Amino acid sequence: MHVEGLRVRRGGSEAIAGLDFDIPPGRVVGLLGPSGCGKTTLLRAIMGVQLVTAGTVTVLGRPAGAPELRHRIGYAAQTPSVYADLSVAENLRYFAAVLRAPRSDPERVITEVSLADQAHQEVGRLSGGQRTRVSLAIALLGSPELLVLDEPTVGLDPVLRQELWSLFTDLARRGVTLLVSSHVMDEAGRCDLLLLMRQGRLLATDSPDHLRRRTGVDDLEQVFLRLIEREGTGETTTAGMASAQPDCRHDSHENGE
Ligand SMILES: Nc1ncnc2c1ncn2[C@@H]1O[C@H](COP(=O)(O)OP(=O)(O)OP(=O)(O)O)[C@@H](O)[C@H]1O
């Protein structure tokens, strides 16, 4: 994925104020930053559903929003788009048919998001965290090459969060690229690469380990604060827009971008 000179205006102000970065395939990439910093807007631009003021977004070698990308990208928005009056399995079967995903996919993805026990429950009667997982399961249908997930772990207990992050790492090992937004810093440490955003700009694009080394602090929340301080003193330019470093690679990368 390649983003260059991206600018977006929303509600009369600049939600994205000039972004440039690359995401190599087969990584778990965390998009982190405070509420309102532009994470959802960036994800929408990557999905091709956001009007942009300037810049280009290239996804899997095609312009964002190109029709042929529909079957190659899985997207779970922050607000789950699922049918409340259908069961989990019925929702999955419906979306699998729309996406022409393999017939065995609903069962597979229900297990992957740990919803097997709720498969026959109406979605409207599930908890918020369970509904989010239905949305995530839909994004996994058809085994997409890129998964774009907007805050998929909100409302989940630590055990489920851990399970989902293991699933993300597993998928990346199989060559899937994951872009996952979160404002929970303890999740940042699980990513191969972090995009740290603030007020529509990137503070840094780097692996958690490099960021720790660069700032001299271990806790990623403190790393973020350090980078903000440095930005105030004009030091962040070196904190840079580098792509993923060699030591944050997974073993296999089947998908070229
Ligand atoms: N529908 C909208 N109309 C106008 N402005 C919007 C709209 N949605 C978001 N914005 C503005 O765009 C900016 C970026 O919002 P965005 O939703 O991308 O942030 P975010 O980082 O995803 O926040 P959160 O973590 O709270 O979801 C904010 O200033 C917000 O007020």
The ligand as a MOL file (V3000), in Angstrom:
LIG
                    3D

  0  0  0     0  0            999 V3000
M  V30 BEGIN CTAB
M  V30 COUNTS 31 33 0 0 0
M  V30 BEGIN ATOM
M  V30 1 N -19.1180 12.7950 9.2280 0
M  V30 2 C -18.2740 13.7900 9.5170 0
M  V30 3 N -18.5290 15.0590 9.1160 0
M  V30 4 C -17.6850 16.0620 9.4020 0
M  V30 5 N -16.5220 15.9140 10.0800 0
M  V30 6 C -16.2290 14.6930 10.4990 0
M  V30 7 C -17.0780 13.5620 10.2480 0
M  V30 8 N -16.5160 12.4700 10.7890 0
M  V30 9 C -15.3500 12.8790 11.3590 0
M  V30 10 N -15.1860 14.2140 11.1870 0
M  V30 11 C -14.0420 15.0100 11.6680 0
M  V30 12 O -12.8600 14.5040 11.0680 0
M  V30 13 C -11.8060 14.4600 12.0250 0
M  V30 14 C -11.2100 13.0690 12.0750 0
M  V30 15 O -12.1940 12.1560 12.5380 0
M  V30 16 P -11.9660 10.5690 12.5340 0
M  V30 17 O -13.3170 9.9450 12.7550 0
M  V30 18 O -11.2250 10.1980 11.3190 0
M  V30 19 O -11.0390 10.3880 13.8310 0
M  V30 20 P -10.6140 9.0530 14.6070 0
M  V30 21 O -9.1780 9.1940 14.8720 0
M  V30 22 O -11.0740 7.8560 13.8630 0
M  V30 23 O -11.4270 9.1710 15.9610 0
M  V30 24 P -12.0030 8.0000 16.9390 0
M  V30 25 O -10.8150 7.2840 17.5150 0
M  V30 26 O -12.7570 8.7850 17.9770 0
M  V30 27 O -12.8940 7.1300 16.1040 0
M  V30 28 C -12.3770 14.9290 13.3470 0
M  V30 29 O -12.0020 16.2700 13.5440 0
M  V30 30 C -13.8730 14.8220 13.1720 0
M  V30 31 O -14.5290 15.8360 13.8770 0
M  V30 END ATOM
M  V30 BEGIN BOND
M  V30 1 1 1 2
M  V30 2 1 2 3
M  V30 3 2 2 7
M  V30 4 2 3 4
M  V30 5 1 4 5
M  V30 6 2 5 6
M  V30 7 1 6 7
M  V30 8 1 6 10
M  V30 9 1 7 8
M  V30 10 2 8 9
M  V30 11 1 9 10
M  V30 12 1 10 11
M  V30 13 1 11 12
M  V30 14 1 11 30
M  V30 15 1 12 13
M  V30 16 1 13 14
M  V30 17 1 13 28
M  V30 18 1 14 15
M  V30 19 1 15 16
M  V30 20 2 16 17
M  V30 21 1 16 18
M  V30 22 1 16 19
M  V30 23 1 19 20
M  V30 24 2 20 21
M  V30 25 1 20 22
M  V30 26 1 20 23
M  V30 27 1 23 24
M  V30 28 2 24 25
M  V30 29 1 24 26
M  V30 30 1 24 27
M  V30 31 1 28 29
M  V30 32 1 28 30
M  V30 33 1 30 31
M  V30 END BOND
M  V30 END CTAB
M  END
